Amino acid sequence: MSKQMSHLDNIPSTPGKFKMEKSPYVHNRLRWHSSLAKLTFWSFMFMGVILIFFFRSPSSNPLPQDPSRRSLRTFNWGGPAWEKRVRSSARIRSHNGICVLVTGAAGFVGTHVSAALKTRGDGVLGLDNFNDYYDPSLKRARQALLEQTGVYIVEGDINDSSLLRKLFEVVAFTHVMHLAAQAGVRYAMENPGSYVHSNIAGFVSLLEICKSANPQPVIVWASSSSVYGLNTKVPFSERDRTDQPASLYAATKKAGEEIAHTYNHIYGLSLTGLRFFTVYGPWGRPDMAYFFFTRDILKGKSISIFEAANHGTVARDFTYIDDIVKGCLGALDTAEKSTGSGGKKKGPAQLRVYNLGNTWPVPVSDLVSILERLLNVNAKRKIMKLPRNGDVEFTHANISLAQRELGYKPSTNLQSGLKKFVRWYLSYYSGGKKAAG
Ligand SMILES: O=C(O)[C@H]1O[C@H](OP(=O)(O)OP(=O)(O)OC[C@H]2O[C@@H](n3ccc(=O)[nH]c3=O)[C@H](O)[C@@H]2O)[C@H](O)[C@@H](O)[C@@H]1O
């Protein structure tokens, strides 16, 4: 059976009525029907105007690109052929393999993690809503890449409970790698609603299904280095305070950590949050600085390099994607099972949080110098004061906990990681055939 997710489902369909009233009835009935038709017509016109007003009015819709508008999109799923594809993608092909639902599988980290799991023989099913936060054609290209490795990505939203329930009916996932999220620090000021929709409502929707699944899966999910916010103690350790987020994005990730605590406490779900530190690499996100700096340097456009007060350095603990993938797999492999069943906790379950960084902060101006050398083009640098839109000045991970417990050991420095990124970038956007970002 084909199912669809759409807000439009709630609006009754009406065209049949109008057709019927055009049939040749006796005169009175016709008049009665025609006035009924008029009444119905004008009622619908009136409702239409109100709906248009509601969606357009700035006061009733304070979020100009409200993500709920995105979920007006219709996703098709269901049916025997679809279920067969889902099962085949999720089939474990190695001894001791795990069966993983990867949310955000067409995203940057999601694609790399899905491919790595599939390559080692785990069962992998992707889920992604292919939203247009950045160029969806890049997500489609990642999807095509995953298809070659045998990973199927179901198109749907993590807020669609009936889809999630169906997926757990078709496949007994042992693990969920939850990477679907609204990312980006600065965009949170433009579209705050999308952060609440994906990072809070979407996470809760997923946890609700996981808590009732039998067996309950293990969940590993993407938190963020941004939870350290205005924390000035460096390097950032998991024990440091995280109650001063500098952006709504950071606040939603911090909220995710608290929500994880609740579901672990009440339902016995095994939950591991990974605080990623500025992940970069091939197939990366065009909204991130290293990516659009590359694009703009090549185009001869000027780039803005932020600096802190008193010409202070802004730096990031840039972390290469392959290192992050190893950290994700380490977290999945070391996670203990959830303890609940039938939606009820049977005993204490594991609740963990780890930093996944590189432990080597690099000033943004140095990042630009590396790109200039790799691209053999001088950047048009514009030094700007760090805008007050959510960015923090400095990130630096203490990774000793992840090292000890996950065997996490980053091994790629920014120079060699960017070299791989630039090589990918130039071949992907070869000769300007595709427009970057
Ligand atoms: O570590 C993380 O958790 C976060 O890392 C990145 O956030 P961010 O570090 O701000 O990454 P970019 O947006 O690529 O910025 C990198 C650096 O370049 C700087 N920048 C950015 C944009 C710009 O025009 N100029 C500029 O100097 C930023 O201030 C920052 O220091 C991701 O975008 C987040 O999704 C992720 O959660």
The ligand as a MOL file (V3000), in Angstrom:
LIG
                    3D

  0  0  0     0  0            999 V3000
M  V30 BEGIN CTAB
M  V30 COUNTS 37 39 0 0 0
M  V30 BEGIN ATOM
M  V30 1 O 31.6270 22.0860 15.3590 0
M  V30 2 C 30.4240 22.0600 15.1900 0
M  V30 3 O 29.7340 21.4760 15.9620 0
M  V30 4 C 29.7920 22.8070 14.0640 0
M  V30 5 O 30.7510 23.0060 13.0390 0
M  V30 6 C 30.3390 23.8220 11.9930 0
M  V30 7 O 30.1650 25.1420 12.4690 0
M  V30 8 P 31.4050 26.1250 12.3440 0
M  V30 9 O 32.5590 25.6570 13.1530 0
M  V30 10 O 30.9000 27.4880 12.6520 0
M  V30 11 O 31.8340 25.9720 10.8180 0
M  V30 12 P 31.8520 27.0080 9.6150 0
M  V30 13 O 30.5530 27.6470 9.4480 0
M  V30 14 O 32.4280 26.2940 8.4600 0
M  V30 15 O 32.8880 28.1130 10.1180 0
M  V30 16 C 34.2390 27.7910 10.3040 0
M  V30 17 C 34.9790 29.0070 10.7730 0
M  V30 18 O 35.0130 29.9770 9.7320 0
M  V30 19 C 34.5590 31.2280 10.2360 0
M  V30 20 N 33.9090 31.9440 9.1110 0
M  V30 21 C 32.7190 31.5080 8.6370 0
M  V30 22 C 32.1250 32.1560 7.5860 0
M  V30 23 C 32.7330 33.2610 7.0090 0
M  V30 24 O 32.2080 33.8870 6.0590 0
M  V30 25 N 33.9250 33.6790 7.5120 0
M  V30 26 C 34.5330 33.0380 8.5450 0
M  V30 27 O 35.6270 33.4590 8.9740 0
M  V30 28 C 33.6600 30.9040 11.3910 0
M  V30 29 O 33.6160 31.9660 12.3000 0
M  V30 30 C 34.3560 29.6910 11.9710 0
M  V30 31 O 35.3530 30.0970 12.8460 0
M  V30 32 C 29.0330 23.3130 11.3880 0
M  V30 33 O 28.5130 24.2280 10.4510 0
M  V30 34 C 28.0010 22.9740 12.4170 0
M  V30 35 O 26.9150 22.3380 11.7880 0
M  V30 36 C 28.6570 22.0790 13.4280 0
M  V30 37 O 27.7810 21.6350 14.3860 0
M  V30 END ATOM
M  V30 BEGIN BOND
M  V30 1 2 1 2
M  V30 2 1 2 3
M  V30 3 1 2 4
M  V30 4 1 4 5
M  V30 5 1 4 36
M  V30 6 1 5 6
M  V30 7 1 6 7
M  V30 8 1 6 32
M  V30 9 1 7 8
M  V30 10 2 8 9
M  V30 11 1 8 10
M  V30 12 1 8 11
M  V30 13 1 11 12
M  V30 14 2 12 13
M  V30 15 1 12 14
M  V30 16 1 12 15
M  V30 17 1 15 16
M  V30 18 1 16 17
M  V30 19 1 17 18
M  V30 20 1 17 30
M  V30 21 1 18 19
M  V30 22 1 19 20
M  V30 23 1 19 28
M  V30 24 1 20 21
M  V30 25 1 20 26
M  V30 26 2 21 22
M  V30 27 1 22 23
M  V30 28 2 23 24
M  V30 29 1 23 25
M  V30 30 1 25 26
M  V30 31 2 26 27
M  V30 32 1 28 29
M  V30 33 1 28 30
M  V30 34 1 30 31
M  V30 35 1 32 33
M  V30 36 1 32 34
M  V30 37 1 34 35
M  V30 38 1 34 36
M  V30 39 1 36 37
M  V30 END BOND
M  V30 END CTAB
M  END
